[in-house]
Amino acid sequence: MLLTIYSPIGTTLGRLYTDGDDVIFLNDFEGTVWRGKTTDFGMFTGPIPMLLVGLPPAGLESIAYGRAGIESVHLPDTDIRYDPAVYPPKKITIAHGQRQIEVEHLESFVDTATLRAPDVPSNYRCCVPPPL
Protein backbone atom coordinates (compact mmCIF):
# COMPACT_ATOMS: atom_id res chain seq x y z
CA MET A 1 0.00 0.00 0.00
CA LEU A 2 1.17 3.53 -0.70
CA LEU A 3 -0.54 6.37 1.16
CA THR A 4 0.41 9.89 0.04
CA ILE A 5 -0.18 12.76 2.45
CA TYR A 6 -0.92 16.14 0.85
CA SER A 7 -1.00 19.66 2.27
CA PRO A 8 -4.12 21.85 1.81
CA ILE A 9 -2.42 23.48 -1.20
CA GLY A 10 -1.65 20.14 -2.87
CA THR A 11 2.06 19.66 -2.12
CA THR A 12 3.27 16.25 -0.95
CA LEU A 13 3.98 16.21 2.78
CA GLY A 14 4.77 12.54 3.17
CA ARG A 15 4.41 9.00 1.87
CA LEU A 16 3.69 5.83 3.82
CA TYR A 17 4.62 2.62 2.01
CA THR A 18 3.92 -0.85 3.39
CA ASP A 19 4.79 -4.25 1.99
CA GLY A 20 3.88 -7.03 4.38
CA ASP A 21 5.61 -6.14 7.65
CA ASP A 22 8.01 -3.64 6.05
CA VAL A 23 7.29 0.09 6.34
CA ILE A 24 8.94 3.11 4.75
CA PHE A 25 7.86 6.59 5.82
CA LEU A 26 9.15 9.51 3.76
CA ASN A 27 8.60 12.88 5.39
CA ASP A 28 8.83 15.05 2.28
CA PHE A 29 8.13 18.20 4.28
CA GLU A 30 11.18 17.79 6.52
CA GLY A 31 13.33 15.69 4.15
CA THR A 32 13.62 12.62 6.36
CA VAL A 33 13.11 8.88 5.95
CA TRP A 34 12.40 6.04 8.35
CA ARG A 35 12.41 2.30 7.61
CA GLY A 36 11.24 -0.43 9.93
CA LYS A 37 8.65 -3.06 10.68
CA THR A 38 4.96 -2.49 11.31
CA THR A 39 5.49 -3.43 14.96
CA ASP A 40 7.90 -0.48 15.28
CA PHE A 41 5.48 1.97 13.70
CA GLY A 42 3.09 2.48 16.60
CA MET A 43 -0.58 2.87 15.82
CA PHE A 44 -0.39 1.76 12.17
CA THR A 45 -0.09 -1.95 12.95
CA GLY A 46 -2.45 -4.91 12.83
CA PRO A 47 -5.77 -4.09 11.15
CA ILE A 48 -5.15 -0.32 10.84
CA PRO A 49 -3.76 -0.27 7.25
CA MET A 50 -6.84 -2.07 5.90
CA LEU A 51 -9.14 0.18 7.90
CA LEU A 52 -7.40 3.28 6.48
CA VAL A 53 -8.70 2.39 3.05
CA GLY A 54 -12.15 1.45 4.35
CA LEU A 55 -11.82 -2.34 4.16
CA PRO A 56 -12.73 -4.59 7.08
CA PRO A 57 -9.89 -6.96 8.04
CA ALA A 58 -10.78 -10.63 8.42
CA GLY A 59 -11.81 -11.67 11.91
CA LEU A 60 -12.38 -8.18 13.33
CA GLU A 61 -15.74 -8.13 15.13
CA SER A 62 -15.77 -4.61 16.63
CA ILE A 63 -16.95 -2.91 13.43
CA ALA A 64 -20.19 -0.91 13.25
CA TYR A 65 -21.57 -0.52 9.74
CA GLY A 66 -23.68 2.27 8.27
CA ARG A 67 -25.84 1.96 5.14
CA ALA A 68 -22.92 2.43 2.71
CA GLY A 69 -19.74 1.59 4.62
CA ILE A 70 -17.93 1.32 7.92
CA GLU A 71 -19.20 3.74 10.57
CA SER A 72 -16.79 3.03 13.44
CA VAL A 73 -14.29 0.53 14.78
CA HIS A 74 -13.35 0.03 18.43
CA LEU A 75 -10.00 -1.61 19.12
CA PRO A 76 -8.53 -2.13 22.61
CA ASP A 77 -6.53 1.15 22.52
CA THR A 78 -7.81 2.88 19.38
CA ASP A 79 -11.16 4.25 18.16
CA ILE A 80 -11.75 4.89 14.47
CA ARG A 81 -14.67 6.89 13.04
CA TYR A 82 -15.73 7.33 9.43
CA ASP A 83 -17.54 10.52 8.43
CA PRO A 84 -19.72 9.77 6.56
CA ALA A 85 -20.03 5.98 6.68
CA VAL A 86 -19.33 5.37 2.98
CA TYR A 87 -16.93 3.37 0.84
CA PRO A 88 -14.45 4.51 -0.22
CA PRO A 89 -14.07 6.55 2.96
CA LYS A 90 -14.08 10.35 2.87
CA LYS A 91 -12.82 11.31 6.34
CA ILE A 92 -11.36 9.01 9.00
CA THR A 93 -10.54 10.05 12.56
CA ILE A 94 -8.20 7.78 14.52
CA ALA A 95 -8.00 8.37 18.29
CA HIS A 96 -5.17 6.56 20.07
CA GLY A 97 -4.79 7.67 23.68
CA GLN A 98 -4.07 11.41 23.68
CA ARG A 99 -3.17 11.41 19.97
CA GLN A 100 -5.63 11.95 17.15
CA ILE A 101 -5.10 11.83 13.42
CA GLU A 102 -7.62 12.87 10.77
CA VAL A 103 -7.30 11.39 7.29
CA GLU A 104 -9.26 12.95 4.44
CA HIS A 105 -9.37 10.78 1.34
CA LEU A 106 -9.17 12.89 -1.78
CA GLU A 107 -8.81 10.00 -4.16
CA SER A 108 -8.59 6.21 -4.01
CA PHE A 109 -7.76 3.85 -6.82
CA VAL A 110 -6.53 0.35 -7.51
CA ASP A 111 -3.70 -0.27 -9.93
CA THR A 112 -2.87 -3.74 -11.22
CA ALA A 113 0.80 -2.82 -11.68
CA THR A 114 3.27 -4.05 -9.10
CA LEU A 115 3.84 -1.41 -6.45
CA ARG A 116 7.52 -0.66 -5.82
CA ALA A 117 9.02 0.94 -2.76
CA PRO A 118 9.45 4.69 -3.30
CA ASP A 119 12.90 5.98 -4.17
CA VAL A 120 14.51 7.84 -1.28
CA PRO A 121 16.10 11.14 -2.35
CA SER A 122 19.82 11.17 -1.52
CA ASN A 123 19.52 14.38 0.52
CA TYR A 124 16.96 12.94 2.99
CA ARG A 125 18.20 12.36 6.55
CA CYS A 126 17.97 8.75 7.61
CA CYS A 127 16.35 7.04 10.51
CA VAL A 128 14.04 9.83 11.75
CA PRO A 129 10.85 8.33 13.26
CA PRO A 130 7.52 9.64 11.94
CA PRO A 131 5.91 12.38 14.06
CA LEU A 132 2.79 10.39 14.89
C-alpha positions as CSV (number, residue, x, y, z in Angstrom):
1,M,0.0,0.0,0.0
2,L,1.2,3.5,-0.7
3,L,-0.5,6.4,1.2
4,T,0.4,9.9,0.0
5,I,-0.2,12.8,2.5
6,Y,-0.9,16.1,0.9
7,S,-1.0,19.7,2.3
8,P,-4.1,21.8,1.8
9,I,-2.4,23.5,-1.2
10,G,-1.7,20.1,-2.9
11,T,2.1,19.7,-2.1
12,T,3.3,16.3,-1.0
13,L,4.0,16.2,2.8
14,G,4.8,12.5,3.2
15,R,4.4,9.0,1.9
16,L,3.7,5.8,3.8
17,Y,4.6,2.6,2.0
18,T,3.9,-0.8,3.4
19,D,4.8,-4.2,2.0
20,G,3.9,-7.0,4.4
21,D,5.6,-6.1,7.7
22,D,8.0,-3.6,6.1
23,V,7.3,0.1,6.3
24,I,8.9,3.1,4.8
25,F,7.9,6.6,5.8
26,L,9.1,9.5,3.8
27,N,8.6,12.9,5.4
28,D,8.8,15.1,2.3
29,F,8.1,18.2,4.3
30,E,11.2,17.8,6.5
31,G,13.3,15.7,4.1
32,T,13.6,12.6,6.4
33,V,13.1,8.9,5.9
34,W,12.4,6.0,8.3
35,R,12.4,2.3,7.6
36,G,11.2,-0.4,9.9
37,K,8.7,-3.1,10.7
38,T,5.0,-2.5,11.3
39,T,5.5,-3.4,15.0
40,D,7.9,-0.5,15.3
41,F,5.5,2.0,13.7
42,G,3.1,2.5,16.6
43,M,-0.6,2.9,15.8
44,F,-0.4,1.8,12.2
45,T,-0.1,-1.9,12.9
46,G,-2.4,-4.9,12.8
47,P,-5.8,-4.1,11.1
48,I,-5.2,-0.3,10.8
49,P,-3.8,-0.3,7.3
50,M,-6.8,-2.1,5.9
51,L,-9.1,0.2,7.9
52,L,-7.4,3.3,6.5
53,V,-8.7,2.4,3.0
54,G,-12.1,1.4,4.4
55,L,-11.8,-2.3,4.2
56,P,-12.7,-4.6,7.1
57,P,-9.9,-7.0,8.0
58,A,-10.8,-10.6,8.4
59,G,-11.8,-11.7,11.9
60,L,-12.4,-8.2,13.3
61,E,-15.7,-8.1,15.1
62,S,-15.8,-4.6,16.6
63,I,-16.9,-2.9,13.4
64,A,-20.2,-0.9,13.3
65,Y,-21.6,-0.5,9.7
66,G,-23.7,2.3,8.3
67,R,-25.8,2.0,5.1
68,A,-22.9,2.4,2.7
69,G,-19.7,1.6,4.6
70,I,-17.9,1.3,7.9
71,E,-19.2,3.7,10.6
72,S,-16.8,3.0,13.4
73,V,-14.3,0.5,14.8
74,H,-13.4,0.0,18.4
75,L,-10.0,-1.6,19.1
76,P,-8.5,-2.1,22.6
77,D,-6.5,1.1,22.5
78,T,-7.8,2.9,19.4
79,D,-11.2,4.2,18.2
80,I,-11.7,4.9,14.5
81,R,-14.7,6.9,13.0
82,Y,-15.7,7.3,9.4
83,D,-17.5,10.5,8.4
84,P,-19.7,9.8,6.6
85,A,-20.0,6.0,6.7
86,V,-19.3,5.4,3.0
87,Y,-16.9,3.4,0.8
88,P,-14.5,4.5,-0.2
89,P,-14.1,6.5,3.0
90,K,-14.1,10.3,2.9
91,K,-12.8,11.3,6.3
92,I,-11.4,9.0,9.0
93,T,-10.5,10.0,12.6
94,I,-8.2,7.8,14.5
95,A,-8.0,8.4,18.3
96,H,-5.2,6.6,20.1
97,G,-4.8,7.7,23.7
98,Q,-4.1,11.4,23.7
99,R,-3.2,11.4,20.0
100,Q,-5.6,11.9,17.2
101,I,-5.1,11.8,13.4
102,E,-7.6,12.9,10.8
103,V,-7.3,11.4,7.3
104,E,-9.3,13.0,4.4
105,H,-9.4,10.8,1.3
106,L,-9.2,12.9,-1.8
107,E,-8.8,10.0,-4.2
108,S,-8.6,6.2,-4.0
109,F,-7.8,3.9,-6.8
110,V,-6.5,0.3,-7.5
111,D,-3.7,-0.3,-9.9
112,T,-2.9,-3.7,-11.2
113,A,0.8,-2.8,-11.7
114,T,3.3,-4.1,-9.1
115,L,3.8,-1.4,-6.4
116,R,7.5,-0.7,-5.8
117,A,9.0,0.9,-2.8
118,P,9.5,4.7,-3.3
119,D,12.9,6.0,-4.2
120,V,14.5,7.8,-1.3
121,P,16.1,11.1,-2.3
122,S,19.8,11.2,-1.5
123,N,19.5,14.4,0.5
124,Y,17.0,12.9,3.0
125,R,18.2,12.4,6.5
126,C,18.0,8.8,7.6
127,C,16.3,7.0,10.5
128,V,14.0,9.8,11.8
129,P,10.8,8.3,13.3
130,P,7.5,9.6,11.9
131,P,5.9,12.4,14.1
132,L,2.8,10.4,14.9
